Amino acid sequence: MLEVRARRPVAAGLCAGFLALAGCSRPASHYAIETAMASAYRPPALATMGSPPVSDAPDLVLAGDMHCHLSPPDHPREASRDPAATVALAADEGLDFLVLTPHVPARFFEHEELRAAVLAAQDRLRAELAARSAGRTVYVIGMEYTDPVHGHVGAAFADLRAVLADVPVDEARAHPGRFFERFVARGGFLVINHPLSTPLDSSFAMARADLSWRPFTSAAPVPEEIATVNRLAPGIEAYNMVVTHLRDRYLLLDTPRTLLATMARVDREIAAQQRRLVPVGGSDSHTDYLRPTTYVRAAGRSEAAVRDALAAGRVCVRSPEACSFEVRAPGGVWQGVGASLGAAPVIEARARGGEFEVLVGGEAVASAGDSEIVRVPLAKPGCAVVRARVGDGFSAPIYVGCPFAG
């Protein structure tokens, strides 16, 4: 367990924050959150999808979760579920992959003792998982970089020990952004977590906390490492179960509010930054619940295959049907989520799994029924970012005429 409690913010995660609303003891509060989350959205099983029509993408759709806490390494007041319970619950929920993201303190890489503590915690967790029968679930050991002032970052798929060796303490102190530069260079995947979870005018103290990504929600300057993440992170957590189910459903009485706003923000950031971005989902679980929140079209069932699918944008969130979305120029080859097409004045689109809606640049422009083909004129010349909402799920973009996405 990490011995860095004093440096870690109180109620560092959203779920831990909502647990504090009732002012309960740890067991009672965790039971309360588990009861509330029992009614959270449960996506259909992948087996109900049938064979999707996509011809150019891998056929294997994997169900996973990109944001999960457990203790250890998290503090017991932050997470009540241990590794053994996590393995059992992941199997019960049918997860093909699970990214474990225990909290780590901001700028831990500037201190030798904190580096050693984070690495030791990861090693213990890795050994604990190896000693158990993990079944079909692929476990990825990552972290949630937790800056209470500027925002939270999920980080996984890189060898943390090698990254830290690349950036000695003195260099990290002088240039803290280099830690994240090397993390990405070594194959790591960064996710900006719950980016639009801004304060609410509420009687609940934690609901008034700002847990958003400040480069998105504030004009104030940010430190070098936060600016580096904002420049390099390909992932944006569009679907956070705690935000959607607890904050938006119960406090705002508008369940899809932040999910829809974050998906639209992804589109705007793609246009502003002129680079690929990938919406992902996370349960942000700290207690005894998990759900599939992120689906990937992968070439195999392995950590490397999941990482490659994320990097390629072969992703949908909340429900798997959106992974069947595909488009083509009329008469051309169908291409799936994450693909890049040449410029075209008109595209054709289809999806399987229910009625679907096509969005271009965040605006709904067409809709059709299950497996129907719909023609979509692209009114503006140049790059078009095309997504779909299929049933209860949302696809990552397909890029049409976008030079940066080729």
Sine and cosine of phi, psi and omega as CSV:
sin_phi,cos_phi,sin_psi,cos_psi,sin_omega,cos_omega
0.00,0.00,0.65,-0.76,-0.02,-1.00
-0.91,0.42,0.75,-0.66,0.05,-1.00
-0.99,-0.15,0.86,0.50,-0.05,-1.00
-0.71,-0.71,0.56,0.83,-0.14,-0.99
-0.87,0.49,-0.64,0.77,-0.08,-1.00
-0.92,0.39,-0.40,0.92,-0.04,-1.00
-1.00,-0.01,-0.18,0.98,-0.06,-1.00
-1.00,-0.07,0.69,-0.73,-0.03,-1.00
-0.91,0.41,0.56,-0.83,0.09,-1.00
-0.91,0.42,0.66,-0.75,-0.02,-1.00
0.79,0.61,0.82,0.58,-0.13,-0.99
-0.91,0.41,-0.47,0.88,-0.02,-1.00
-0.96,-0.29,0.31,-0.95,0.00,-1.00
-0.86,0.50,-0.71,0.71,-0.06,-1.00
-0.90,0.43,-0.68,0.74,0.05,-1.00
-0.86,0.51,-0.60,0.80,0.01,-1.00
-0.91,0.42,-0.70,0.72,0.01,-1.00
-0.93,0.37,-0.50,0.87,0.08,-1.00
-0.87,0.48,-0.53,0.85,-0.04,-1.00
-0.97,0.24,-0.20,0.98,-0.09,-1.00
-0.86,0.51,-0.65,0.76,-0.07,-1.00
-1.00,0.10,-0.15,0.99,-0.01,-1.00
0.91,0.41,0.51,0.86,-0.09,-1.00
-1.00,0.05,0.21,-0.98,0.19,-0.98
-0.93,0.37,0.22,-0.97,-0.08,-1.00
-0.85,0.52,-0.79,0.62,-0.03,-1.00
-0.88,0.48,-0.71,0.70,-0.04,-1.00
-0.89,0.45,-0.67,0.74,-0.03,-1.00
-0.92,0.39,-0.60,0.80,0.02,-1.00
-0.93,0.36,-0.62,0.79,0.09,-1.00
-0.88,0.48,-0.63,0.78,-0.01,-1.00
-0.89,0.45,-0.70,0.71,-0.03,-1.00
-0.93,0.37,-0.60,0.80,0.03,-1.00
-0.90,0.43,-0.63,0.77,0.04,-1.00
-0.89,0.45,-0.70,0.71,0.00,-1.00
-0.91,0.42,-0.66,0.75,-0.08,-1.00
-0.98,0.21,-0.22,0.98,0.03,-1.00
-0.87,0.49,-0.45,0.89,-0.01,-1.00
-1.00,-0.07,0.11,0.99,0.03,-1.00
-0.91,0.41,0.39,-0.92,-0.06,-1.00
-0.80,0.59,0.72,-0.69,0.07,-1.00
-0.88,-0.47,0.91,-0.42,-0.05,-1.00
-0.94,0.33,0.34,-0.94,0.05,-1.00
-0.93,0.37,0.42,-0.91,0.04,-1.00
-0.92,0.39,0.53,-0.85,0.00,-1.00
-0.87,0.50,-0.49,0.87,-0.05,-1.00
-0.89,0.45,-0.36,0.93,-0.01,-1.00
-0.99,0.17,-0.17,0.99,-0.09,-1.00
-0.97,0.24,-0.49,0.87,-0.15,-0.99
0.96,0.27,-0.18,-0.98,-0.01,-1.00
-1.00,0.07,0.89,-0.46,-0.01,-1.00
-0.94,0.34,0.37,-0.93,-0.12,-0.99
-0.99,0.14,-0.11,0.99,-0.10,-0.99
-0.88,0.47,0.73,-0.68,-0.05,-1.00
-0.96,-0.27,-0.34,0.94,-0.12,-0.99
-0.97,-0.25,-0.09,1.00,-0.06,-1.00
-0.94,-0.35,0.36,-0.93,0.07,-1.00
-0.83,0.55,0.58,-0.82,-0.06,-1.00
-0.99,0.16,-0.29,0.96,-0.10,-1.00
-0.99,0.12,0.90,-0.43,0.08,-1.00
-0.98,-0.19,0.83,-0.55,-0.02,-1.00
-0.94,-0.34,0.66,-0.75,0.02,-1.00
-0.98,-0.17,0.77,-0.63,-0.04,-1.00
-0.50,-0.87,-0.10,-0.99,-0.05,-1.00
-0.61,-0.79,0.81,-0.59,-0.09,-1.00
-0.99,-0.10,0.04,1.00,-0.16,-0.99
-0.48,-0.88,0.98,-0.20,-0.10,-1.00
-0.55,-0.83,0.72,-0.70,0.02,-1.00
-0.94,-0.34,0.44,-0.90,0.05,-1.00
-0.38,-0.92,0.37,-0.93,-0.05,-1.00
-0.78,-0.63,0.82,-0.57,-0.13,0.99
-0.96,0.27,0.29,-0.96,0.19,0.98
-0.99,0.14,-0.37,0.93,-0.01,-1.00
-0.90,0.44,0.41,-0.91,0.06,-1.00
-0.90,0.43,0.58,-0.81,0.00,-1.00
-0.84,0.54,-0.46,0.89,0.04,-1.00
-0.97,0.25,-0.32,0.95,0.03,-1.00
-1.00,-0.03,-0.51,0.86,-0.04,-1.00
-0.58,-0.82,0.76,-0.65,-0.03,-1.00
-0.99,-0.17,-0.14,0.99,-0.08,-1.00
-0.99,-0.13,0.81,-0.58,-0.01,-1.00
-1.00,0.00,0.08,-1.00,-0.02,-1.00
-0.85,0.52,-0.64,0.77,-0.01,-1.00
-0.89,0.46,-0.71,0.71,0.02,-1.00
-0.92,0.39,-0.53,0.85,0.02,-1.00
-0.91,0.41,-0.69,0.72,0.03,-1.00
-0.88,0.48,-0.70,0.71,-0.01,-1.00
-0.91,0.42,-0.68,0.74,-0.04,-1.00
-0.93,0.36,-0.63,0.78,0.04,-1.00
-0.87,0.50,-0.63,0.78,0.05,-1.00
-0.92,0.39,-0.68,0.73,0.00,-1.00
-0.88,0.48,-0.59,0.81,-0.05,-1.00
-1.00,0.05,-0.03,1.00,0.04,-1.00
0.94,0.34,0.53,0.85,-0.01,-1.00
-0.98,0.22,0.77,-0.64,0.10,-0.99
-0.99,0.10,-0.48,0.87,0.09,-1.00
-0.54,-0.84,0.48,-0.88,-0.01,-1.00
-0.59,-0.81,0.87,-0.50,0.05,-1.00
-1.00,-0.06,0.89,-0.46,-0.02,-1.00
-1.00,0.00,0.82,-0.57,-0.16,-0.99
-0.78,-0.63,0.89,0.45,0.08,-1.00
-0.87,0.49,0.52,-0.86,0.00,-1.00
-0.90,0.43,0.65,-0.76,0.24,-0.97
-0.79,-0.61,0.54,-0.84,-0.08,-1.00
-0.96,0.26,0.46,-0.89,0.04,-1.00
-0.84,0.54,0.66,-0.75,0.03,-1.00
0.82,0.57,0.54,0.84,0.08,-1.00
-0.86,0.52,-0.46,0.89,-0.06,-1.00
-0.95,0.32,-0.10,0.99,0.04,-1.00
-1.00,0.01,0.02,1.00,-0.08,-1.00
-0.71,-0.71,0.82,-0.57,-0.04,-1.00
-0.85,0.52,-0.67,0.75,-0.07,-1.00
-0.93,0.37,-0.56,0.83,0.03,-1.00
-0.96,0.28,-0.61,0.79,0.11,-0.99
-0.83,0.55,-0.76,0.65,-0.04,-1.00
-0.89,0.46,-0.63,0.78,-0.01,-1.00
-0.92,0.40,-0.68,0.73,0.00,-1.00
-0.91,0.42,-0.71,0.71,0.01,-1.00
-0.89,0.45,-0.67,0.74,0.00,-1.00
-0.90,0.44,-0.64,0.77,0.02,-1.00
-0.90,0.43,-0.66,0.75,0.05,-1.00
-0.90,0.43,-0.64,0.76,0.01,-1.00
-0.89,0.46,-0.68,0.73,0.00,-1.00
-0.91,0.42,-0.66,0.75,0.02,-1.00
-0.91,0.42,-0.66,0.75,0.02,-1.00
-0.88,0.47,-0.67,0.74,0.01,-1.00
-0.92,0.39,-0.63,0.78,0.01,-1.00
-0.89,0.46,-0.69,0.73,0.01,-1.00
-0.93,0.37,-0.63,0.78,0.00,-1.00
-0.90,0.43,-0.49,0.87,-0.03,-1.00
-0.98,0.21,-0.17,0.99,-0.04,-1.00
-0.94,-0.35,0.36,-0.93,0.08,-1.00
-0.99,0.16,0.96,-0.29,-0.09,-1.00
-0.99,0.15,-0.18,0.98,0.01,-1.00
0.89,0.46,-0.68,-0.74,-0.09,-1.00
-0.99,0.12,-0.25,0.97,-0.11,-0.99
-0.98,0.22,0.76,-0.65,0.12,-0.99
-1.00,-0.02,0.85,-0.52,0.00,-1.00
-0.98,-0.18,0.78,-0.63,0.03,-1.00
-0.90,-0.43,0.86,-0.52,-0.04,-1.00
-1.00,-0.02,0.93,-0.37,0.03,-1.00
-0.81,-0.58,-0.52,-0.85,-0.02,-1.00
-0.34,-0.94,0.31,-0.95,0.18,-0.98
-0.91,-0.41,0.96,-0.27,0.04,-1.00
-0.94,0.34,0.88,-0.47,-0.27,-0.96
-0.89,-0.45,0.99,-0.16,0.06,-1.00
-0.96,-0.29,0.95,-0.31,-0.10,-0.99
-0.93,0.37,-0.24,0.97,-0.03,-1.00
-1.00,-0.08,-0.58,0.82,-0.17,-0.99
-0.88,-0.47,-0.29,0.96,0.06,-1.00
0.71,-0.71,0.06,-1.00,-0.10,-0.99
-0.88,-0.48,0.58,-0.81,-0.08,-1.00
-0.75,-0.66,0.84,-0.54,0.19,-0.98
-0.99,0.16,0.70,-0.72,-0.05,-1.00
-0.65,-0.76,0.83,-0.56,-0.05,-1.00
-0.41,-0.91,0.13,-0.99,0.11,-0.99
0.97,0.23,0.16,0.99,0.12,-0.99
-0.86,-0.51,0.42,-0.91,0.07,-1.00
-0.98,0.20,0.98,-0.22,-0.09,-1.00
-0.88,0.47,-0.61,0.79,0.00,-1.00
-0.89,0.46,-0.65,0.76,0.02,-1.00
-0.93,0.37,-0.63,0.78,0.02,-1.00
-0.88,0.47,-0.72,0.70,-0.01,-1.00
-0.91,0.42,-0.56,0.83,0.06,-1.00
-0.91,0.41,-0.52,0.85,0.03,-1.00
-0.93,0.36,-0.47,0.88,-0.12,-0.99
-0.81,-0.58,1.00,0.03,0.02,-1.00
-0.86,0.52,0.29,-0.96,-0.08,-1.00
-0.83,0.56,-0.72,0.69,-0.04,-1.00
-0.88,0.47,-0.65,0.76,0.02,-1.00
-0.93,0.37,-0.64,0.77,0.02,-1.00
-0.89,0.45,-0.60,0.80,0.02,-1.00
-0.93,0.36,-0.62,0.78,-0.02,-1.00
-0.97,0.22,-0.57,0.82,-0.06,-1.00
-0.66,-0.75,0.97,0.24,-0.10,-1.00
-0.89,0.46,-0.38,0.93,0.04,-1.00
-0.91,0.41,-0.37,0.93,-0.04,-1.00
-0.91,0.41,-0.45,0.89,0.07,-1.00
-0.85,0.53,-0.76,0.66,-0.03,-1.00
-0.96,0.29,-0.52,0.85,0.10,-1.00
-0.87,0.48,-0.71,0.71,0.00,-1.00
-0.95,0.31,-0.54,0.84,0.05,-1.00
-0.87,0.50,-0.72,0.70,0.02,-1.00
-0.93,0.37,-0.66,0.75,-0.02,-1.00
-0.88,0.47,-0.48,0.88,0.02,-1.00
-1.00,-0.03,0.33,0.94,0.11,-0.99
1.00,-0.05,0.12,0.99,-0.01,-1.00
-0.95,0.32,0.42,-0.91,0.01,-1.00
-0.86,-0.51,0.85,-0.52,-0.03,-1.00
-0.97,-0.23,0.63,-0.77,0.03,-1.00
-0.78,-0.63,0.80,-0.60,0.12,-0.99
-0.99,0.16,0.93,-0.38,-0.12,-0.99
-1.00,0.08,0.56,-0.83,0.02,-1.00
0.47,0.88,0.88,0.47,-0.19,-0.98
-0.94,0.35,-0.37,0.93,-0.07,-1.00
-0.92,-0.40,0.39,0.92,0.04,-1.00
-0.99,0.13,0.98,0.21,-0.04,-1.00
-1.00,0.06,0.25,-0.97,-0.04,-1.00
-0.91,0.42,0.55,-0.84,0.08,-1.00
-0.94,-0.34,0.48,-0.88,0.13,-0.99
-0.99,0.15,1.00,0.00,-0.17,-0.99
-0.65,-0.76,0.43,-0.90,0.09,-1.00
-0.96,0.26,-0.25,0.97,0.04,-1.00
-0.99,0.10,0.82,-0.57,-0.11,-0.99
-0.86,0.51,-0.69,0.72,-0.09,-1.00
-0.94,0.35,-0.48,0.87,0.04,-1.00
-0.91,0.41,-0.35,0.94,0.03,-1.00
-1.00,0.09,-0.09,1.00,0.00,-1.00
-0.97,0.24,0.54,-0.84,0.05,-1.00
-0.99,-0.11,0.96,-0.29,0.01,-1.00
-0.94,-0.34,0.34,0.94,-0.07,-1.00
-1.00,0.09,0.12,-0.99,0.07,-1.00
-1.00,0.01,0.94,-0.33,-0.18,-0.98
-0.89,0.46,-0.52,0.85,0.10,-1.00
-0.86,0.51,-0.38,0.93,0.05,-1.00
-1.00,0.00,-0.50,0.87,-0.21,-0.98
-0.90,-0.44,-0.01,1.00,-0.02,-1.00
-0.59,-0.80,0.55,-0.84,0.05,-1.00
-1.00,0.02,-0.03,1.00,-0.05,-1.00
-0.94,0.35,0.51,-0.86,0.05,-1.00
-0.88,0.48,0.48,-0.88,0.04,-1.00
-0.84,-0.54,0.37,-0.93,0.01,-1.00
-0.93,0.37,0.24,-0.97,-0.12,-0.99
-0.82,0.57,-0.70,0.71,-0.09,-1.00
-0.93,0.37,-0.54,0.84,0.04,-1.00
-0.95,0.32,-0.66,0.75,0.07,-1.00
-0.88,0.47,-0.60,0.80,0.03,-1.00
-0.90,0.43,-0.71,0.71,0.05,-1.00
-0.87,0.49,-0.69,0.72,-0.01,-1.00
-0.87,0.49,-0.51,0.86,0.00,-1.00
-0.99,0.13,-0.48,0.88,-0.16,-0.99
-0.94,-0.35,-0.43,0.90,-0.11,-0.99
-0.90,0.43,0.84,-0.54,0.06,-1.00
-1.00,0.09,-0.33,0.94,-0.10,-0.99
-0.98,-0.21,0.64,-0.77,0.12,-0.99
-0.77,-0.64,0.82,-0.57,-0.03,-1.00
-0.97,0.26,1.00,-0.09,-0.02,-1.00
-0.98,0.18,-0.57,0.82,-0.04,-1.00
-0.89,-0.45,0.97,-0.24,0.12,-0.99
-0.94,-0.35,0.88,-0.48,-0.12,-0.99
-0.87,0.50,-0.62,0.78,-0.04,-1.00
-0.93,0.38,-0.68,0.73,0.05,-1.00
-0.87,0.48,-0.75,0.66,-0.07,-1.00
-0.92,0.39,-0.73,0.69,-0.16,-0.99
-1.00,0.07,-0.62,0.79,-0.04,-1.00
-1.00,-0.08,-0.83,0.56,-0.05,-1.00
-0.91,0.42,-0.81,0.58,-0.13,-0.99
-0.98,0.21,-0.67,0.74,-0.06,-1.00
-0.95,0.32,-0.76,0.65,-0.15,-0.99
-1.00,-0.01,-0.53,0.85,-0.04,-1.00
-1.00,-0.09,-0.59,0.81,-0.02,-1.00
-0.98,-0.21,-0.22,0.98,-0.03,-1.00
0.84,0.55,0.59,0.81,-0.03,-1.00
-0.54,-0.84,0.98,0.18,-0.19,-0.98
-0.81,0.58,-0.73,0.69,-0.09,-1.00
-1.00,0.09,0.09,1.00,-0.20,-0.98
-0.82,0.57,-0.84,0.54,-0.08,-1.00
-0.95,0.30,-0.57,0.82,0.06,-1.00
-0.85,0.52,-0.77,0.64,0.00,-1.00
-0.91,0.42,-0.66,0.75,0.00,-1.00
-0.90,0.44,-0.61,0.79,-0.02,-1.00
-0.96,0.29,-0.62,0.78,0.09,-1.00
-0.87,0.50,-0.66,0.75,0.04,-1.00
-0.91,0.41,-0.58,0.82,0.03,-1.00
-0.92,0.40,-0.59,0.81,0.07,-1.00
-0.84,0.54,-0.72,0.69,0.01,-1.00
-0.87,0.49,-0.69,0.72,-0.02,-1.00
-0.92,0.39,-0.63,0.78,0.00,-1.00
-0.93,0.36,-0.57,0.82,0.08,-1.00
-0.86,0.51,-0.72,0.69,0.00,-1.00
-0.91,0.41,-0.65,0.76,-0.05,-1.00
-0.95,0.30,-0.67,0.74,-0.08,-1.00
-1.00,-0.03,-0.21,0.98,-0.01,-1.00
0.80,0.60,0.79,0.62,0.08,-1.00
-0.44,-0.90,0.30,-0.95,0.03,-1.00
-0.93,0.38,0.63,-0.77,0.15,-0.99
-0.70,-0.71,0.47,-0.88,-0.12,-0.99
-0.79,-0.61,0.89,-0.46,0.15,-0.99
-0.96,0.29,0.69,-0.73,0.06,-1.00
-0.75,-0.66,0.10,-1.00,0.02,-1.00
-0.78,-0.63,0.43,-0.90,0.04,-1.00
-0.50,-0.86,0.61,-0.79,0.06,-1.00
-0.96,0.29,-0.43,0.90,-0.12,-0.99
0.79,0.61,0.63,0.78,-0.09,-1.00
-0.97,0.25,0.75,-0.66,0.14,-0.99
-0.89,-0.46,-0.13,0.99,-0.07,-1.00
-0.75,-0.66,-0.40,-0.92,-0.21,-0.98
-1.00,0.04,0.88,0.48,0.14,-0.99
-0.46,-0.89,0.54,-0.84,0.15,-0.99
-0.55,-0.83,0.32,-0.95,0.11,-0.99
-0.48,-0.88,0.46,-0.89,0.28,-0.96
-0.91,0.41,0.78,-0.63,0.01,-1.00
-0.79,-0.62,-0.36,0.93,0.01,-1.00
-0.80,-0.60,0.74,-0.67,0.05,-1.00
-0.86,-0.51,0.66,-0.75,0.01,-1.00
-0.78,-0.63,0.57,-0.82,0.16,-0.99
-1.00,-0.04,0.96,-0.27,-0.17,-0.99
-0.90,-0.43,0.41,-0.91,0.02,-1.00
-0.99,0.14,-0.19,0.98,0.00,-1.00
-0.13,-0.99,0.05,-1.00,-0.02,-1.00
-0.98,-0.21,0.99,0.16,-0.01,-1.00
-0.42,-0.91,0.28,-0.96,0.04,-1.00
-0.87,0.50,-0.68,0.73,-0.02,-1.00
-0.90,0.44,-0.63,0.77,-0.02,-1.00
-0.93,0.37,-0.62,0.78,0.06,-1.00
-0.90,0.43,-0.70,0.72,-0.01,-1.00
-0.89,0.46,-0.68,0.73,0.00,-1.00
-0.90,0.45,-0.64,0.77,0.02,-1.00
-0.91,0.42,-0.67,0.75,0.06,-1.00
-0.88,0.48,-0.74,0.67,-0.03,-1.00
-0.88,0.47,-0.55,0.84,0.00,-1.00
-0.99,0.11,-0.11,0.99,0.00,-1.00
0.97,0.25,0.34,0.94,0.03,-1.00
-0.99,0.10,0.94,0.35,-0.26,-0.96
-0.67,-0.74,0.56,-0.83,0.27,-0.96
-0.65,-0.76,0.34,-0.94,-0.10,-1.00
-0.83,-0.56,0.46,-0.89,0.11,-0.99
0.97,0.23,-0.67,0.74,-0.02,-1.00
-0.48,-0.88,0.55,-0.84,-0.20,-0.98
-0.97,0.23,-0.28,0.96,-0.13,-0.99
-0.85,0.53,-0.54,0.84,-0.06,-1.00
-0.92,0.39,-0.28,0.96,0.06,-1.00
-0.93,0.36,-0.20,0.98,0.03,-1.00
-1.00,0.03,-0.07,1.00,-0.03,-1.00
-0.89,0.45,0.67,-0.74,0.03,-1.00
-0.44,-0.90,0.41,-0.91,0.00,-1.00
-0.67,-0.74,0.23,-0.97,0.09,-1.00
-0.38,-0.93,0.39,-0.92,0.29,-0.96
-0.95,0.33,0.57,-0.82,-0.05,-1.00
-0.78,0.62,0.81,-0.58,-0.02,-1.00
0.99,0.11,-0.07,1.00,-0.03,-1.00
-1.00,0.01,-0.26,-0.97,-0.04,-1.00
-1.00,-0.04,0.72,-0.69,0.06,-1.00
-0.90,0.44,0.67,-0.74,0.02,-1.00
-0.73,-0.69,0.61,-0.79,-0.16,-0.99
-1.00,-0.10,-0.08,-1.00,-0.05,-1.00
-0.82,0.57,0.73,-0.69,-0.03,-1.00
1.00,-0.08,-0.18,0.98,-0.06,-1.00
-0.96,0.27,0.28,-0.96,0.07,-1.00
-0.81,-0.59,0.84,-0.55,0.00,-1.00
-0.94,-0.35,0.37,-0.93,0.14,-0.99
-0.94,0.35,0.23,-0.97,-0.01,-1.00
-0.87,0.50,0.62,-0.78,0.02,-1.00
-0.45,-0.89,0.63,-0.77,0.02,-1.00
-0.97,0.26,-0.40,0.92,-0.02,-1.00
-0.64,-0.77,0.61,-0.79,0.14,-0.99
-0.80,-0.60,0.32,-0.95,0.15,-0.99
-0.92,-0.38,0.58,-0.82,-0.06,-1.00
-0.71,-0.71,0.46,-0.89,0.12,-0.99
-0.40,-0.92,0.29,-0.96,0.04,-1.00
-0.39,-0.92,0.30,-0.95,-0.04,-1.00
-0.82,-0.58,0.62,-0.78,0.06,-1.00
0.85,-0.53,0.04,1.00,0.01,-1.00
0.61,-0.79,-0.03,-1.00,0.07,-1.00
-0.87,0.49,0.56,-0.83,-0.01,-1.00
-0.68,-0.73,0.37,-0.93,-0.02,-1.00
-0.82,-0.57,0.72,-0.69,0.02,-1.00
-0.99,-0.16,0.75,-0.66,0.03,-1.00
-0.88,-0.48,0.70,-0.71,0.07,-1.00
-0.85,-0.53,0.86,-0.50,-0.05,-1.00
0.86,0.51,0.50,0.87,0.01,-1.00
1.00,0.05,-0.09,1.00,-0.02,-1.00
-0.97,-0.25,0.76,-0.65,0.06,-1.00
-0.93,0.37,0.81,-0.58,-0.08,-1.00
-0.84,-0.55,-0.28,0.96,-0.03,-1.00
-0.30,-0.95,0.35,-0.94,0.08,-1.00
-0.54,-0.84,0.35,-0.94,-0.02,-1.00
-0.33,-0.94,0.14,-0.99,0.01,-1.00
-1.00,0.01,0.07,-1.00,-0.02,-1.00
-0.78,0.62,0.86,-0.50,0.07,-1.00
0.93,0.37,0.06,1.00,0.08,-1.00
-0.96,0.30,0.49,-0.87,0.06,-1.00
-0.99,-0.17,0.78,-0.63,-0.01,-1.00
-0.85,-0.53,0.69,-0.72,0.06,-1.00
-1.00,0.05,0.70,-0.71,-0.06,-1.00
-0.80,-0.60,0.97,-0.24,0.11,-0.99
-0.92,0.38,0.65,-0.76,0.08,-1.00
-0.97,-0.22,0.99,-0.14,-0.20,-0.98
-0.91,0.41,-0.55,0.84,-0.08,-1.00
-0.99,-0.15,0.67,-0.74,0.08,-1.00
-0.95,0.32,0.35,-0.94,0.04,-1.00
1.00,-0.09,-0.40,-0.92,-0.13,-0.99
-0.94,0.35,0.72,-0.69,0.11,-0.99
-0.82,-0.58,0.80,-0.60,0.05,-1.00
-0.99,-0.16,0.92,-0.40,-0.16,-0.99
-0.92,-0.40,0.80,-0.60,0.04,-1.00
-0.76,-0.65,0.11,-0.99,0.06,-1.00
-0.65,-0.76,0.53,-0.84,0.24,-0.97
-0.94,-0.35,0.88,-0.47,-0.03,-1.00
-0.85,-0.52,0.91,-0.42,-0.09,-1.00
0.86,0.52,-0.85,-0.52,-0.01,-1.00
-0.98,-0.18,0.17,0.99,-0.07,-1.00
-0.91,-0.42,0.26,-0.97,-0.06,-1.00
-0.74,-0.68,0.71,-0.70,0.00,-1.00
-1.00,0.00,0.41,-0.91,0.26,-0.96
-0.94,0.33,0.19,-0.98,-0.09,-1.00
-0.95,0.31,0.43,-0.90,0.37,-0.93
-0.94,-0.35,0.70,-0.72,-0.11,-0.99
-0.97,-0.25,0.78,-0.62,0.00,-1.00
-0.86,-0.50,0.89,-0.45,0.01,-1.00
0.92,0.38,0.54,0.84,-0.02,-1.00
-0.94,-0.33,0.97,-0.24,-0.08,-1.00
-0.84,0.54,-0.58,0.81,-0.06,-1.00
-0.94,0.34,-0.29,0.96,-0.10,-1.00
-0.99,-0.12,-0.04,1.00,-0.08,-1.00
-0.93,0.37,0.00,0.00,0.00,0.00
